[in-house]
Amino acid sequence: MTRTEETSGRPAWIRLLLLLPFIALLWVPFYNDVRPALWGFPFFYWYQFLWVPLTSLIIYIVYRVTK
């Protein structure tokens, strides 16, 4: 246990969630495709746009847990 975790009683591993958007968007071959299209947008575009609210939600969760 780290000193922060011992004093606050909150898990320090929750901050690792912040790596999810970074890894998901860094791995370009995974989403470099046209199909499946959503409302006329190729997968490449809507996958990236999907991560905007997801990243905000992840940041909010980490903030609330570590506050």
C-alpha positions in Angstrom: 0.0 0.0 0.0 1.1 3.5 -0.8 1.1 6.2 1.8 -1.8 7.9 -0.1 -3.9 4.8 -0.1 -3.2 4.1 3.6 -4.2 7.6 4.7 -7.2 8.1 2.5 -8.6 4.6 2.4 -9.2 5.0 -1.4 -7.7 2.6 -3.9 -4.8 4.0 -5.8 -5.3 1.6 -8.7 -8.4 3.5 -9.8 -6.1 6.0 -11.5 -5.1 3.3 -14.0 -8.5 3.8 -15.6 -7.1 7.0 -17.0 -4.9 4.9 -19.3 -7.9 3.3 -21.1 -8.6 6.2 -23.5 -4.9 6.6 -24.2 -4.5 2.9 -25.1 -7.8 2.7 -27.0 -6.9 5.6 -29.2 -3.2 4.8 -29.5 -3.9 1.4 -31.1 -4.9 2.7 -34.5 -4.9 -0.6 -36.4 -7.8 -1.7 -34.2 -10.2 1.0 -35.5 -8.7 1.9 -38.9 -11.6 0.6 -40.9 -14.7 1.9 -42.7 -17.1 -0.7 -41.5 -19.3 -0.7 -39.5 -20.7 2.6 -40.4 -23.0 4.5 -38.0 -25.4 7.1 -39.5 -23.1 7.3 -42.5 -19.9 7.9 -40.4 -17.2 5.3 -40.9 -16.0 3.4 -37.9 -12.8 5.3 -37.8 -14.6 8.5 -37.0 -17.4 7.5 -34.7 -15.0 5.3 -32.6 -12.9 8.4 -31.9 -15.9 10.6 -31.2 -17.3 7.9 -28.9 -14.2 8.3 -26.7 -14.8 12.0 -26.0 -17.8 11.4 -23.6 -16.3 8.1 -22.4 -13.0 9.9 -21.4 -15.0 12.6 -19.6 -17.0 9.9 -17.7 -13.8 8.1 -16.8 -12.1 11.3 -15.5 -15.3 12.1 -13.5 -15.3 8.6 -11.9 -11.6 8.8 -11.0 -12.1 12.3 -9.6 -15.0 11.2 -7.4 -13.3 8.1 -6.1 -10.0 9.8 -5.3 -11.5 13.0 -4.0 
